[in-house]
Amino acid sequence: MTKPTSSAPSQRMLRVGEQVRSAITQVLQRGEVRDDLIERTVISISEVRMSPDLKIATAFVTPLGVADHGAVIEALNRHAKYIRGRLGPQLRQMKYMPEVRFRDDTSFDNYQKIDALLRSPEVSRDLEDDNDQDQ
């Protein structure tokens, strides 16, 4: 069997990543992590990317309503081994429990920048010119 040449995630990686995302979300919602910063912060997990061997799960998180995302990410990474242990019941079908790493999700910032660019006067003017030519 040959390895895929594409760097895109496989269906299996996507499916397992979604299962891990759901399991981490449940652990955080139940308040199982005893850390004041984590307990008082609403944390959104937008995506979990799995390594090809499914042994490393990188969770992209966005702490909502907190200016310093770094402190929350650091707290989550401090408790990563505990969270990994709490994932067991929901991921018991996996041969190996993945190591969990937390990273700040900057995709929302990128979306805001793109939205601001599209709403800028220069782009709006160009879009209006294109609409006038079409008619």
GIURMO-V733585 format. One line per field, one symbol per residue. ss: DSSP state (A for helix, B for strand, O for the rest). burial: I if it has 16 or more other C-alpha atoms within 10 Angstrom, else O. Layout:
BEGIN
ss: ???
burial: ???
END
This chain:
BEGIN
ss: OOOOOOOOOOAAAAAAAAAAAAAAAAAAAOOOOOOAAAAOOBBBBBBBBBOOOOOBBBBBBBBBOOOOAAAAAAAAAAOAAAAAAAOAAAAOOOOOOOBBBBBBOOAAAAAAAAAAAAAOAAAAAAAAAAAAAAO
burial: OOOOOOOOOOOOIIOIIIIIIIIIOOOIOOOOIOOOOIOOOOIOIOIIIIOOOIOIIIIIIIIOOOOOIOOIIOIIIOIIOOIIOIIOOOIOOOOOIIIIIIIIIOOOOOOOOOOOOOOOOOOOOOOOOOOOOOO
END
